[in-house]
Structures are given as C-alpha cells and as structure tokens.
C-alpha cells in the first residue's frame, strides 16, 4: 500500500524519489516477494484496492471514536482524516 499513498497519508511513498531512497519500484518489490515466497499468482489491483478500502474503514472508525471522545490516541482526529484519502486511492485503482 505504501507505493499507492503519499508521505502525508500514513507514511506512503507515492511521489518520492524511490531510487534516491534506495527503495525498489513496486514491480521489483513484488517480483522479489514472489520469488522468495515461491508464489506465482502475483498481486492484482483488487488486492491493493481491498487493502486501501480496509484502511479507509479503519480510519473512519478512528474518526468516530475521536468524535465520541473515547479514542485511544491523542491524535486520533488527525488519523481519522486519512479515511477519505485511502478511499480515493482505492477508487483510483479500480477505475471508478
């Protein structure tokens, strides 16, 4: 998911100079994972969109707990703002 979100969106990598940071492009990273795991099925957009939507829902829950005053973290209201950002990234992947 990190390759699909910006640094201000929960520490994502989107928009950064990955080469300068020594981070491989997503395709190379996934290729290495597949080789090391022995899997051949790969990662399709559905997998990433599902994960992004899942995080969007989690962040929405954090926002609701912050609004109710029973959040576990002092910065829950800020983290809660990430829900729409993650949902937008997921929609970008599914092409809606």
N, C-alpha and C positions, 0 to 999 in steps of 0.2 A: 504494500500500500504506500510505502514511503515514496516511491517513484511517481506516484499519482497525486501527491499532495505537496503543497508549498511549505517552506520552513515555518511560516506563521500558522500553519494548520497542523499542529501537533508534531512539529519537527520533521516535516516531509522534505523531500529532496528536489521536487519539481522546480525548475528554473535555476538550479545551482550548476556550477561548472563541475560536473562529476569527475572528469578527468583530473582536474587540478586537486580535487579532494581525494583522489585515489580510489574512487568508488566506481565499480563497473556499471555500464549501462544495464538496464533491466534485462534485456535479452541475454546478455552474457551471464548475469547473475542467475537467472532461471536455468540457463543451459548447464551451468556448474552444479546447481542443485539437482537437476535431473540426472546428470552423470553420477554424482555422488550417491544419490538415493536409489539409482537403478530404475527409476520410473521413466516411462516413455510418454505418458499422457499429456504432460505439459500443463500450462495454466492458460485458461481461456478467459476472455473478458467477463463472462458470468462469474467466475471465481472472485475476481477483484471487485466487481460491482457489488456482489453479495457482501463481501467483507467491508466495503465502504458504507453500504447501507446499514450494516450491522453496527458499525461505529457511530453512524448518524443517530441511530435509535438510542444507543448508549449515551451519547452526548445530550440527547433530548431528555433522557431520564435524569441526568445530572442537573440540567437546567431546571427541571421540575422540582427536584429536591432543593435546589438553591432558592427557588421562588417560595417554597413552602417553609424554608428556614431550617431544614434538617439535613443539609448536605454535610458530607464527611470532611470536605476540604474548604478552606477559606476562599480559594479561587474557583469554586465550583461554577459561579455565574459566568466567569470568563470561559471556562472549559465548555460550558453548555452552549456557548455561541458557535462552537465548531460543528454542531449538528447540520445546519444548512450547508456549510461548506463541504462536508463529506457527502451529503446527498447530491449536491451539484456535481461533484467529481464522479459519482456513480452514474448519474444521468448522462454525463459526457461519454462514458464508456459504452452505455447501452444505446446511445444514439437517439435518445428521445428528444 
